[in-house]
Amino acid sequence: MRFVRYRAWGAEALGILDAGGESVAPLEQFEGCGFADMNELIRGLGPAQRGALEAFARGDAPAARLLPLAEVELLAPIGRPVHDILCVGVNYQAHFDECERAIQMKQAAAAVYFAKRAGRILGPGEAIESHRGLDEALDYEAELAVVLGKGGRDIPPEQVEEHIFGYSVFNDVSARTLQSRHAQWLRGKSLDGFAVMGPALVTGDEVAFPPELEVESRVNGEVRQHANTRAFIRGVAEVISELSRGMTLEAGDIIATGTPAGVGMGFDPPRYMKPGDVVECEVQGLGVLRNPIKE
């Protein structure tokens, strides 16, 4: 199933895409599905509601009302995360190699984890603030985002799949000067508008586990990044299991799994984004996340 959050006639609501992906069915018309937001849906979706929604998504059960996708404004599936977004740094070897060349990064013995503060997550089509004057080195990072549907602590790797609600496309926007200036990455990763996600939250049953999906970014139509998640240094099961050791994860938590080589910082000279550019992040089967850059 593909859940979306959208705005129509000035009001925000949750919906599910139909089998053709061209219309949105408002969730409120399905019995027991009047959820206030996506986090509430993730925590509260029961077997009966899930069965009715799955039947609709397959095309087996018509909805009373459908809204053409072209007539609604899609928003980030999750507008405000339950906690800071958990991110995996340099999780593709080729990306580590370009970081080693660009900023003399040293190979760590353990995974690199950092938090990304996001009071509000931007959705498809929303303009990303450039923060010019604060940092001119505005970079993109296309990533697969994993959203948990069940929390837990000390989760064994073989049980991780049952804790996953779904997947989405994520752009981990970064201010590279700030990221390099400080001893940790939070500030350079957490300026307003630096978390971008969408267009949909695709449930885990739509994606084979472990996910092996093509990840790509484009700036003004030019391909910058392209890799498959099978090239992860640490896979989804290992990452979530390790994060949960001694630290309780919760339903709705978002984990950004790392970005491929080809970020702006990795070019010589660097190729950072500037106002007027358009960045697209795409993950196979999950959709395209397209955003312009503003002042």
C-alpha positions in Angstrom: 0.0 0.0 0.0 1.0 3.6 -0.6 0.0 6.0 2.0 0.1 9.7 1.3 -0.5 12.9 3.2 -2.0 15.7 1.1 -3.7 19.1 1.1 -6.9 19.7 -0.8 -9.2 22.8 -0.5 -7.0 24.1 2.3 -7.2 21.1 4.5 -4.7 18.4 5.2 -5.6 14.7 5.2 -4.3 11.2 4.8 -5.0 9.0 1.8 -4.1 5.8 0.0 -3.2 5.7 -3.7 -5.4 3.5 -5.9 -4.1 0.6 -7.8 -3.2 2.7 -10.8 -1.5 5.4 -8.7 -3.5 8.1 -10.3 -6.0 8.8 -7.6 -6.1 9.3 -3.8 -8.8 7.8 -1.6 -9.3 9.8 1.6 -8.7 7.5 4.5 -11.6 9.0 6.5 -14.1 7.2 4.3 -12.8 3.8 5.5 -14.3 2.6 8.8 -11.9 3.2 11.7 -9.3 5.1 9.6 -9.9 8.6 10.8 -6.3 9.0 11.9 -5.1 12.5 12.8 -1.7 12.0 11.2 0.7 9.4 9.8 2.3 8.6 13.1 -1.1 7.9 14.6 -1.9 5.6 11.6 1.4 3.7 12.0 0.6 3.1 15.7 -3.1 2.4 15.3 -3.7 0.6 12.0 -5.3 -2.7 13.0 -5.8 -5.9 11.0 -9.4 -5.1 10.1 -8.6 -1.6 8.7 -5.5 -3.0 7.0 -7.5 -5.7 5.3 -10.0 -3.2 3.9 -7.3 -0.9 2.7 -5.3 -3.7 1.1 -8.5 -4.8 -0.8 -8.9 -1.2 -2.1 -5.2 -1.0 -3.1 -5.5 -4.2 -5.1 -8.5 -2.8 -6.9 -10.9 -5.3 -5.3 -12.9 -2.8 -3.3 -14.1 0.5 -4.7 -13.9 3.7 -2.6 -16.8 6.0 -2.4 -14.7 9.0 -3.2 -11.5 9.4 -5.2 -9.5 12.5 -5.8 -7.3 12.8 -8.9 -3.7 12.9 -7.9 -3.2 16.0 -10.1 -5.8 17.9 -8.1 -4.2 17.5 -4.6 -0.9 18.8 -3.2 1.2 16.0 -1.8 3.0 16.7 1.5 5.7 14.8 3.3 4.1 11.5 4.5 5.3 12.3 8.0 5.1 16.0 8.8 6.8 15.9 12.1 8.9 12.9 13.3 8.4 11.4 16.7 12.1 11.9 17.4 15.1 13.2 15.5 15.7 11.3 12.3 18.4 8.6 12.8 21.0 8.6 10.0 23.7 6.3 8.8 26.8 8.1 7.5 29.0 6.8 4.6 27.1 3.6 4.2 28.4 3.0 0.6 32.0 2.3 0.0 32.2 4.5 -3.1 30.7 7.4 -1.0 33.4 6.8 1.7 36.0 6.9 -1.1 34.9 10.3 -2.3 34.7 11.7 1.2 38.2 10.4 1.8 39.4 12.4 -1.2 37.4 15.5 -0.5 37.7 15.9 3.3 40.3 13.3 4.2 37.8 11.2 6.1 39.2 8.2 7.8 37.6 4.8 7.7 35.8 4.1 11.0 35.8 0.6 12.5 32.1 0.9 13.5 29.1 2.5 11.8 28.8 6.2 11.8 25.4 7.3 13.2 24.1 10.8 13.7 20.8 12.5 14.4 19.1 15.0 12.2 16.8 17.5 13.8 13.6 18.2 11.9 10.7 20.2 13.3 9.0 19.9 10.0 9.8 17.6 7.1 9.4 19.1 3.6 7.4 17.2 1.0 7.5 16.9 -2.8 7.5 20.2 -4.6 8.4 22.3 -1.6 11.3 24.8 -2.0 14.4 24.1 0.0 15.9 27.1 1.6 19.5 27.7 0.5 20.6 29.5 3.7 23.0 31.6 1.6 25.1 33.8 3.8 25.2 31.1 6.5 26.7 28.4 4.2 27.3 28.4 0.4 28.0 24.7 0.3 24.4 23.3 -0.1 24.5 19.6 -0.9 22.0 16.8 -1.7 21.9 13.2 -0.5 19.4 10.7 -2.0 18.6 8.0 0.5 16.2 5.1 1.3 14.2 6.0 4.4 12.9 3.2 6.7 10.0 3.9 8.9 9.4 1.6 11.9 5.9 0.2 12.6 6.8 -1.4 15.9 9.2 -0.3 18.5 11.6 -2.3 20.6 15.0 -2.6 22.2 17.7 -5.2 21.5 16.0 -6.3 18.3 17.8 -9.3 16.7 18.7 -8.8 13.0 16.5 -11.7 12.0 13.5 -9.9 13.6 14.0 -6.5 12.1 11.7 -7.0 9.1 8.7 -7.4 11.3 9.4 -4.0 12.9 9.3 -2.1 9.6 6.2 -0.3 8.6 7.4 1.0 5.3 9.8 2.9 3.1 10.1 6.3 1.5 12.5 8.5 -0.5 14.6 10.9 1.6 16.9 13.8 0.8 19.4 14.4 3.6 20.2 18.0 2.6 23.5 19.2 4.1 25.4 22.4 4.7 29.0 21.1 4.1 30.9 24.1 5.6 29.0 23.8 8.9 29.3 20.0 8.8 33.1 20.3 8.5 33.5 23.1 11.0 32.0 21.3 13.9 33.3 18.1 15.5 29.9 16.5 14.9 27.4 16.7 12.0 24.1 17.7 13.7 24.3 21.4 12.9 25.3 21.0 9.3 22.5 18.5 8.8 19.7 20.2 10.7 19.0 23.7 9.3 15.4 24.4 8.6 14.1 22.6 5.6 17.0 20.1 5.5 14.8 17.0 5.8 12.8 16.2 2.7 10.7 13.1 2.3 8.1 11.6 0.0 6.1 11.3 -2.1 4.5 8.3 -0.4 5.1 5.9 2.5 5.1 2.5 0.9 4.4 -0.4 3.2 6.9 -3.1 3.8 5.0 -5.9 2.0 5.6 -4.0 -1.3 9.4 -4.3 -1.0 11.4 -7.6 -0.8 13.6 -7.8 2.3 16.4 -7.0 2.4 15.6 -4.1 0.0 17.7 -4.1 -3.2 16.6 -0.9 -4.8 18.1 1.6 -7.2 18.8 5.0 -5.6 19.4 8.0 -7.9 19.7 11.8 -7.6 19.5 14.4 -10.4 20.2 18.1 -10.4 18.6 20.1 -13.2 18.1 16.7 -14.9 21.7 15.6 -14.7 22.3 12.3 -12.9 24.6 12.8 -10.0 24.2 9.7 -7.9 23.2 6.1 -8.8 23.7 2.9 -6.9 21.7 0.0 -5.5 21.1 -0.6 -1.8 22.6 -4.0 -2.2 25.9 -2.1 -2.0 25.2 -1.0 1.6 28.2 -1.5 3.9 25.7 -2.2 6.6 22.3 -3.5 5.6 19.0 -2.4 7.1 18.8 -5.4 9.5 22.2 -4.7 10.9 21.6 -1.0 11.2 18.3 -1.2 13.0 19.5 -4.1 15.2 22.6 -2.2 16.3 20.7 1.1 16.9 18.3 -0.8 19.1 21.0 -2.2 21.4 20.5 -0.5 24.7 18.3 2.2 23.0 14.5 1.8 22.6 13.2 2.6 19.1 9.6 3.6 18.6 6.9 3.2 16.0 7.2 6.1 13.6 11.0 6.4 14.0 12.7 7.3 10.7 16.1 5.8 9.7 17.9 7.4 6.8 20.2 4.6 5.5 23.0 6.5 3.8 23.7 8.0 0.4 25.6 6.8 -2.7 28.7 8.4 -4.3 28.1 11.5 -6.4 27.3 14.2 -3.8 28.3 17.7 -4.7 31.1 17.7 -2.2 32.7 14.8 -4.0 33.4 16.6 -7.3 36.6 18.5 -8.1 35.7 21.3 -7.9 32.6 20.7 -5.7 29.2 21.1 -7.4 26.9 22.5 -4.8 23.2 23.5 -5.3 22.2 27.1 -5.7 19.0 29.0 -5.9 17.0 28.1 -9.0 18.3 24.5 -9.2 15.9 21.6 -9.0 17.0 18.4 -7.2 15.3 15.1 -7.7 15.8 12.0 -5.6 14.4 8.7 -6.7 14.3 5.2 -5.2 13.1 2.3 -7.3 9.4 1.6 -6.9 9.0 4.3 -4.2 8.7 7.4 -6.4 10.4 10.7 -7.2 11.0 13.5 -4.7 11.5 16.7 -6.6 12.3 20.1 -5.0 13.5 23.5 -6.2 16.1 25.6 -4.3 15.1 29.0 -3.2 17.1 31.9 -1.6 
